[in-house]
């Protein structure tokens, strides 16, 4: 059974930092890449960034580039989203998702439909 479990969300002041975790189980991660998405109230789910399990390539949305960093630990099958210089507009439910690596899928890592598995989400609230 595939499971993606996010944790680490919470309330933080603007300008602060927070690190989210995504623990993956039930899949061979070398065959996948992991993406982070977020969804604010009344808005569509949007791409934040992604990391390839093999090779560690990363890819970020322009809105978070330079502020957010995605990393992983192979031994723990965990992906992290380090968020710095948080802004009120970063307030959202954050989701991690896994997509099978094949063909040109990595070039479409920003698209929701590429992803096969999703976590339940974790709330991040940035107070101004």
Helices and strands as residue ranges (DSSP letters): E 3-7, E 10-13, E 18-25, G 29-31, E 32-39, E 46-52, E 58-60, E 68-73, E 78-83, G 88-90, E 92-100, G 105-108, G 112-114, E 117-118, E 122-127
